[in-house]
Amino acid sequence: MHRRKDHDPNCCCRRIRGDGRRMTPPRHAVLDALSERGEHLTAEEVFKKASRHCPNIGLSTVYRTLELLTELGMVSKFDTGDDKARYELADGPRAKGHHHHLVCTSCRRIVDYKDFIKEETELLRKTEEGLSKKYGFRIDSHLIQFHGLCRDCRK
């Protein structure tokens, strides 16, 4: 299994335990399923991958685990417009792996966009600062998606 370099199982365990919860085999299996590179998985896809490592895991357990991990900020949940939430391990806005998404509205392909230019980074920083000041809100992360047609679907 290809693991993301920034996925640290010990850190995940500490974060879950720090919230007063146990790190169970199903939770490990869900994190392992999400740690594969380049994946934007639905809950059903996480279930299929997780059940390879934890055969007794149930779909409802996967849903509950994904919601818990999302609440803890360990997983990002996003919608691509196909009525199915997608999940991936979360990266903070200043993390090396932080990225945005380009979502094709025709084929539903998702492209990770992370080669930001200086002007983009500066615009996002100023936007976060402005919103924080205006609303008294501490921003911990953001999720940006651009929707349109990919090169193949435009042909």
N, C-alpha and C positions, 0 to 999 in steps of 0.2 A: 504494500500500500504506500502511495506517495503521500508523505506528510508535508504540511506547510512548515517552513522553517520557524515561523513565529508561534507555532502551537506548542505550548509547554504544558504537558499533562499535570505536572506538580503545581504549577500556578493555578490551573483550573480547579484542582482539588482544594487548594487553599481558599480560593474565592467561594466555592460552594460551601465548604465547611465553615468559612467565616460568616456565612449567612445562617449558620446553625443547622445546616442540612448535611446528610450523609452523601458520600460519593459512591453511588451504587453501580453494579455492573451495567445496568441499562443506560445510566448517564454516561459512563465510559464509552459504551458502544455508540451512543448518539454523537459524542464529541469526536470519536474516531471516524465515523461516517462523514462528518462535516470537515474533517481535517484534510481530506483529499484535495489536491490542487485544482483550481479552476472550476469548482463545482458550485452551482447555485441550485440547491436541491429543494424539492417540495417535501412535505412531511412524509408522503408515501414513499418517495425515493430514499429518504433518510431511514425509514422503517425497513426497506428492503436491504440496504447496506448494513444497518445495525443488527438485523436478525441473523446475519452471517456469523457475527461474533457473540451474539446473545440470542440464541434460538427461541427462548421463552418470552422475549420482549413483545409487548402488545402495541398496537397502533395508538391506543389512547395514552399509553405511557410515553410514546414518542412525542405526541402532541403536548402533553404536560411538561415533559423535559424541555422541549423547544421553547415553550412559553417561559419556563423558569430561567433558562439560559439567556433568553431575550431580556427578561426583567433585570437580570444581573449584569447586563451589558456585555456578555460574552459572545452573543450571537446577534447578527443583524437579520431582521425580518423585512422583506420588501415585496412589493406587489408589481408585477410586470403587466397587469391588465388582462390576464387570462383567468381571473378568479381563483388563482392558486398562489398562496404565499410561498415565497422562496426564502431559503435560509443559507447563511454562510457565517463562518467565524468572524467576529467583529474585529476591526482595526480602528484604533482611535484616529482622530483627524490628523495627528502629527506622526503616526506610526509609518514605518517604511512601507508596509503593505496596503496603506490606505488608498482607496480607489473609488471611483464613481462608476455608474453603469450607463451603457448605451443599449437600449432595448428596442429591438425591431418589432414593430406593431403588426407585421405580417407573419413572420416565421417564429417569433418569440425568442430569437437568438439574443443572448446577453453577452456583451463585450465589456470586460473590465478596462476602465480608462484610468491610467495612473501616471502617464508621462506628462504631468502638469508643467506648464511654462511659468516663469516668474510672475507674470501679470495675473494669471489665474490664482496662484497661491496668495498673492497680495490682495486681490479682490475678495477672496473668501475670508481672509484674516480681517479685512476692514468690515466686511458684512457681519461677521461674528461679533466684532467689537461694537459696532453700531447697534445691533440687536440687543446685545447684553446691556449696554448703557440705556437704551430706550425703554426696555421692559424690565430691567433689573433681574435679568435671567442669566444664570451661569450656563454656558453652552459647553457640554462635554463631548458631543460628537454631532455629526451631520451625515445625511444620506442624500446624494444627488443622483437623479436619473434623468437621462435624456431619451425621449421616445421619438422614433422615426422609422425610416426604412433602411435596412442594410444594403450594401453594395449589390448583393445577389438579388434581393427582392426588387430593387429599383430597375433592374434590367428588363 
